[in-house]
Amino acid sequence: MTQYRRNRVYQARDQITLTGRTIAGKRSIYVDDVVPDQVTLRRNLSNPFSRRRNTQTPFFEISIVPPTKVVGKTVRRLMAKTIKRTRVSDQVFAKRIFTAMCSAVERAWKPNVLHIVQHSSGWDSRLISLAIRHLAAVKGESWLGNVLFLELNGEGPSFKQIIKSQGWSNEIAYVWNEGAPPREHHLLAFEFSQAWRRLNGWCAYPVNVNWHPFQEMRDRGILPEPGKMQVFSGYGANEVGAAVAGGQGGFKSYVNKMYWHPLSSFPLWGGEEAWSFPFLDLDYIKAYASVSGSRGPNYRKMVVGKIAPKVGKVAPINKQHKQKLGYRTASKAILARCVADYEASWLGREVFPIDGKWVAPRPQINYHDWWGYWSLASFCEELMRRGTTIRVR
């Protein structure tokens, strides 16, 4: 599969040798890979965890490489290209999009591994699972192999109805942490010592569902080792839809927006090679752009309704409902533990103590500087454990 690389890239500052030769700083998608022996923390962290286009990081010696410096030639050509659009009926549109999705999934499909489909109650994952269902019907059960549909975010009841409506067995539909109190559903995401690893250094959003559920299921023997699994995710579907169909500059707009988005730095459990993102398949994007018309970014709902009306009738669980249930808020006990961990850390004690203004604890599981400081504190603890010297300026 030729897909857009979603990863943000970090780079250490170039080094000048005694002879005057410049040695380019190391680059990596993992920020801890590029940390030198000594780093300098910025005392003035103005908008340190924002989504704005900013190459700065909390450390003077580490920067974010601009997207134009890391994307490949194929992506650059797509960014510069204006794809000719044709107007078609909704039925033809749905057929072309579904065909493009089937092709994207087929190109990515690896044999002889457990295929895990990250599945919510929304439309993106329905389109992926419908494509897999179609391919299995055409190619046979031997092509399909072992599949597990996995729900991670408190949308279990609707998810189960969707899987049933497609004719899949309940045995391959798994709701992670089912029955846990909503405010403690992602309890493992707030473990402090490894927060830096799950969030790739620091992030203003505290929960990376691409990591801790997979780690927990691996520890319990539910999942195999990373080399024996492949994960399909609907990541990027909304953003691709908005960028390509919404008159925002096409795929160039998507790259320039999403590269700076905090989630673009999230690591994937098991490594990048274990994950596939059909909505980022470049041929899929080109197919969508050529017939997008004015249907808007949420075109997947229409496509699912046309391709599989029964599947389209199952109502999704939206963010507002999950907020009401408590899935988007950490419990008082979790927040209290996070505060205690932060206050006991070097960053919380000596550099950025909780002041109720700049560093102000919040229970909401959403983008907030509090979670950025909390995860940065975890990263600083790890750096000091490794023997890295941290100065403050």
FENZINOR-V900458 format. One record per backbone hydrogen bond with DSSP energy under -0.5 kcal/mol. NH is the residue of the N-H (numbers start at 1). CO is the residue of the C=O. E is the energy in kcal/mol with one decimal. If there is no record, write none. Layout:
nh | co | e
NH | CO | E
NH | CO | E
//
This chain:
nh | co | e
3 | 1 | -0.8
4 | 280 | -2.2
8 | 264 | -1.5
10 | 28 | -3.1
11 | 63 | -2.6
12 | 26 | -2.3
13 | 61 | -2.0
15 | 23 | -2.7
17 | 15 | -0.6
17 | 21 | -3.0
20 | 17 | -1.8
23 | 15 | -3.4
23 | 21 | -0.5
24 | 22 | -0.6
28 | 10 | -2.1
31 | 29 | -0.6
33 | 30 | -1.5
34 | 31 | -1.3
35 | 32 | -0.5
39 | 389 | -2.8
41 | 39 | -0.5
41 | 391 | -3.7
42 | 58 | -3.0
43 | 41 | -0.5
45 | 43 | -1.2
46 | 44 | -1.3
47 | 45 | -0.5
48 | 45 | -0.9
50 | 47 | -1.1
54 | 52 | -1.2
57 | 59 | -0.5
57 | 62 | -0.6
60 | 40 | -2.4
62 | 59 | -1.2
63 | 11 | -2.6
64 | 55 | -2.6
65 | 9 | -2.6
65 | 63 | -0.5
69 | 66 | -1.7
70 | 67 | -1.6
71 | 67 | -2.1
76 | 72 | -2.3
77 | 73 | -2.4
78 | 74 | -1.8
79 | 75 | -2.6
80 | 76 | -1.6
81 | 77 | -0.9
83 | 81 | -0.7
86 | 290 | -2.8
93 | 89 | -2.8
94 | 90 | -2.7
95 | 91 | -1.9
96 | 92 | -2.5
97 | 93 | -2.5
98 | 94 | -2.5
99 | 95 | -2.3
100 | 96 | -2.3
101 | 97 | -2.3
102 | 98 | -2.5
103 | 99 | -2.1
104 | 100 | -2.1
105 | 101 | -2.5
106 | 102 | -2.5
107 | 103 | -2.4
108 | 104 | -1.5
109 | 105 | -1.8
113 | 110 | -0.5
114 | 228 | -2.4
115 | 113 | -0.6
115 | 146 | -2.8
116 | 114 | -0.7
116 | 230 | -3.3
117 | 115 | -0.5
117 | 148 | -2.8
118 | 116 | -0.7
118 | 232 | -2.6
119 | 117 | -0.7
119 | 150 | -3.2
126 | 122 | -0.7
127 | 123 | -2.0
128 | 124 | -1.6
129 | 125 | -2.7
130 | 126 | -2.5
131 | 127 | -1.7
132 | 128 | -2.2
133 | 129 | -2.2
134 | 130 | -2.4
135 | 131 | -2.6
136 | 132 | -2.4
137 | 133 | -1.8
138 | 134 | -1.9
139 | 135 | -3.2
140 | 136 | -2.1
143 | 140 | -0.7
144 | 140 | -1.4
145 | 141 | -2.4
148 | 115 | -2.7
149 | 172 | -3.5
150 | 117 | -2.8
150 | 148 | -0.5
151 | 174 | -2.5
159 | 155 | -2.3
160 | 156 | -2.6
161 | 157 | -1.5
162 | 158 | -2.2
163 | 159 | -2.4
164 | 160 | -2.3
165 | 161 | -2.5
166 | 162 | -1.1
166 | 163 | -0.5
167 | 164 | -1.5
168 | 163 | -1.9
172 | 169 | -1.4
173 | 170 | -1.6
174 | 149 | -3.2
174 | 172 | -0.6
176 | 151 | -2.8
176 | 174 | -0.7
178 | 175 | -1.1
180 | 177 | -1.9
184 | 181 | -2.4
185 | 182 | -1.3
187 | 184 | -1.5
189 | 186 | -1.6
190 | 187 | -1.7
191 | 188 | -1.2
195 | 192 | -1.5
198 | 194 | -2.1
199 | 195 | -2.2
200 | 196 | -0.5
200 | 197 | -0.6
201 | 196 | -3.2
202 | 199 | -0.6
202 | 200 | -1.1
208 | 206 | -0.6
209 | 207 | -0.7
211 | 208 | -1.7
212 | 208 | -1.1
215 | 211 | -2.5
216 | 212 | -2.3
217 | 213 | -2.3
218 | 214 | -2.2
219 | 215 | -2.4
220 | 216 | -1.4
221 | 218 | -1.4
222 | 217 | -2.4
223 | 217 | -1.1
228 | 225 | -2.4
229 | 226 | -1.5
230 | 114 | -2.6
231 | 274 | -3.1
232 | 116 | -3.1
233 | 276 | -2.2
237 | 234 | -1.8
240 | 236 | -2.7
241 | 237 | -2.4
242 | 238 | -2.4
243 | 239 | -2.5
244 | 240 | -2.6
245 | 241 | -2.1
246 | 242 | -1.6
248 | 243 | -0.9
250 | 243 | -1.1
252 | 249 | -0.8
253 | 249 | -0.6
253 | 250 | -0.6
254 | 250 | -1.4
255 | 251 | -2.5
256 | 252 | -2.4
257 | 253 | -1.8
258 | 254 | -3.2
259 | 255 | -2.0
261 | 258 | -0.7
264 | 261 | -2.0
265 | 262 | -1.7
266 | 263 | -1.2
269 | 210 | -2.5
271 | 268 | -2.2
274 | 271 | -1.6
275 | 272 | -1.8
276 | 231 | -2.7
280 | 277 | -2.0
281 | 278 | -1.4
282 | 2 | -2.6
285 | 281 | -2.4
286 | 282 | -2.3
287 | 283 | -2.1
288 | 284 | -2.6
289 | 285 | -2.7
290 | 286 | -1.6
291 | 287 | -0.6
291 | 288 | -1.1
292 | 288 | -0.5
292 | 289 | -0.5
295 | 292 | -1.6
299 | 296 | -0.6
299 | 297 | -0.6
301 | 298 | -0.8
302 | 298 | -0.6
303 | 299 | -2.2
304 | 300 | -2.7
305 | 301 | -2.2
306 | 302 | -1.8
307 | 303 | -2.7
308 | 304 | -3.0
311 | 308 | -0.6
312 | 308 | -2.1
313 | 309 | -0.9
313 | 310 | -0.5
314 | 311 | -1.1
318 | 316 | -0.7
322 | 318 | -2.1
323 | 319 | -2.6
324 | 320 | -2.1
325 | 321 | -1.9
326 | 322 | -1.3
327 | 322 | -2.1
328 | 322 | -0.6
329 | 326 | -1.3
330 | 363 | -3.1
331 | 183 | -1.5
335 | 331 | -2.5
336 | 332 | -2.5
337 | 333 | -2.0
338 | 334 | -2.4
339 | 335 | -2.5
340 | 336 | -2.3
341 | 337 | -2.6
342 | 338 | -2.2
343 | 339 | -2.8
344 | 340 | -1.6
345 | 341 | -0.6
345 | 342 | -1.1
348 | 342 | -0.6
349 | 345 | -2.2
350 | 346 | -2.7
351 | 346 | -0.6
351 | 347 | -1.3
352 | 347 | -3.1
355 | 359 | -1.2
356 | 359 | -1.8
360 | 358 | -0.7
365 | 328 | -2.7
366 | 364 | -1.7
368 | 204 | -2.3
368 | 366 | -0.5
371 | 368 | -1.0
372 | 368 | -1.1
373 | 369 | -2.7
374 | 370 | -2.4
375 | 371 | -2.3
376 | 372 | -2.3
377 | 373 | -2.3
378 | 374 | -1.5
379 | 375 | -2.1
380 | 376 | -2.5
381 | 377 | -2.0
382 | 378 | -1.8
383 | 379 | -2.5
384 | 380 | -2.4
385 | 381 | -1.9
386 | 382 | -1.6
387 | 384 | -0.9
388 | 383 | -2.6
389 | 37 | -2.4
391 | 39 | -3.0
391 | 389 | -0.6
393 | 41 | -2.7
//
